Amino acid sequence: MLAVNYSTIRKNFKTYCDEASDNGETVIITRKNEKNVVIMSLEQYNQIMKAARNAEYLSMIDRAMEQLAAGKGQQHELIEVDDD
């Protein structure tokens, strides 16, 4: 992980983008008033987003299991669909 100030990033933007995309480096751009931002590869970003979606999905399943265990589930008849 690299931390670089805004002025340095402006002067060497391509270099830091290459670090992120080619070497998997995360670049933190430090700015005034703690308004920092991050540069990372799209691949790394997609992995993080996938992990977040998976965690959200698993949490939803956990909540549903807790509701079932507490007797808050409902039983339904299955709908039969003809293959026609």
N, C-alpha and C positions, 0 to 999 in steps of 0.2 A: 504494500500500500504506500502510495506516495502522497505527500501533502505539498501543494504548490500554491503560491499566492497568485492573485488574479493577473498581475503585471507579467509575471514569468510565463503563465499560460498563454497570454496574448502573443508574446514574442515567439513561443515555441509550440504553438497549438498542434501542428502536424506531428511533432515528435511525441507529445503526450497521447495523442489519439492513437498513434502507432503502438505505443507502450500498452495501451488498453486493449486494442484489437489483436495485436500480434503476440503479446507476451502475457495476456490475461491480467495485467496490472490494473488495480483500482486507483484512480487519481482523484484526490480530494482537492477541490479548488477552494482555498480559504478566502473569505471576503469579510468586509467590515460588518459589524453587528451580528456576528455568528450566522450569516446568511450563506453558509457553505453549500456547495453543490458537488456532485460526484460524476466522473466520467468512467464508464465501464463498457466492455464489449456488449454487443447485442446478445450474444450467446450467454454471457454471464447474467445479463438482465433477465432473459427468458427463463433461465434456470431458477432464479430467485422468485420470479412470478409464479412459475409452476409449483414450486415448493409452498408458496403462500396459498395458492388455490387448493393444493392437496391438504394442507393443514386446516383450512377452513372447512373442507369437505369432511375430513375425519372428525372435526369438532361437531359438525352437524349430525353425523352418525352417532357420536357419543351422547349428544343431547337426546336423540331419538331413543337410544337404548335405555337411558335413564327414565324417559317418559314411559316406555313399555314396562320397565321394572316397577314403576310406581302405579301401574294399572291404568294408565291414561291412553292405552292403545284402543283401536277400533278394529273389529273383525268385519271383513267384506267378502261377499261371494265373488268368485272368479267369473269373468266374462268369457264365454266360449266364442271363438271367432271361427267361422267356416273358412276352409281353404279355397273356396270357389273364387 
